[in-house]
Amino acid sequence: GMGILSDAKLLKEQTRAKNKETLLEIIGSEGISDEQKQAAVDSMVQMTAIAEKESAAEILLEAKGFQDVVVSINGDMVDVVVNAPALDDAMRAQIEDIVRRKAEVPAENIIISTVAQ
């Protein structure tokens, strides 16, 4: 669907693409040390891993019938925003379970919010 959550997803992808570009420039540049290059590589690997976890959780949740889900992993905290007017306990439990497994964080580190579009 269109709206706030699609915008959020797009913004996240654009930001990630920009960061990746910056890191690739660092990795390809002549005037920096191997340590700096390695740090940029590590950063890129980490960014990619987080993106894959977020996508995996989003795809699974959407397959379960939740629409327009945005999952954002920040360190060991995870934000989940769902396009729904409200969620009952069963839905929250289902979201928590999927995100916990895919993001590899404890349930208490998962914050679920709703956006009615």
N, C-alpha and C positions, 0 to 999 in steps of 0.2 A: 504493500500500500504506500501511498504518498503521505507526506506530513512530517511531523517533528522527528519521528524515529528514523525514517529514511534519510533525512537530513543529517542526523547524528551519525548514522552509519557512513554516509558519504564523507562527512568531515573527518571521521576517524581514518578512513582509507586514504584521503588526501594528505593528512598529516603524516601518516605512515610512509606514504610514497615520497614526501619531501624529506623526511628523516633518512630514508634509505638512500636517496640521491646524495644527500650531504655525506653520509657514511661512505658511499662509493667514491666520492670525490677525495675523501681523506685517504682511503685505501689506495687509490690510484695516483696520489700526488707524490712528487719527487722529494720535496723538502721536509719530510717528517720521518721520525725514527720508527724502527720496527716495532717498538713497544706501543707507540701511538697507533700504528696500523693494526696491530693485534687487538688493541682495545676497541677499535672501530669494528673489526671483524666480530669480536665477541658480542658487541652491542647489537650488531645486525642479526646474529644468530639468535640472541635472546628475544629480539623484537619479532622475528619470524616465528619462534616457538610460541610466544604469547598470542600472536595473531591466529595461529593454527588452533590453539586451545579455545579462543573466543569463537572462531568460526564453527568449530566442532560442536560447541555448546549451543550456539544459535541455530544451526541446522537441525540438531536433534530436537530442540524445543519447538521449532517450527513444524517439524515432522509430527510432533505430539499435538499439534493444533493451536499452539500459541502463535499469534501473528505479530509480525514486526518486532522481533526481540533484538535488543542490543545488549551484548555482554561485554563489559569492560573490566579487564584484569589490571589492577594497580598494586604491584607487589604481592602481598598475600591477601589483599581485599578484592572482592569482586562485586561490581555493580551490575544488576540486571534490571533493565527497563522493558516492560511488556505493554503492548497496545491492548489494554482492557480497561473497562470501567472499574472493575474490582476483581480480586482473586479470593477464592475460598481457601480454607486450610489445606484441602486435598491438592489443589492446584499449586499452592506455595510449596508443599512438600515435594511434589513432582519436579518443580523447577529447581528446588534446592538439591534434590538427589542428582539430577542430571549435571548441574553446574559443579557440584562437589566432586563428582567423578571426573569430569572433563578438565576442570581448572585445578584439581588436586588441592583444594583448600577445605578446611572444616566448615560445617554449615553456619556456625556463628560469624564467619567472615563474609557471608553473602548477604548483600542488601538488595531486596527486591522492591521495586516501585512500579507503579502503573501510570500510564498516560492514556487518558481517553481522548481519542482524536475526533 
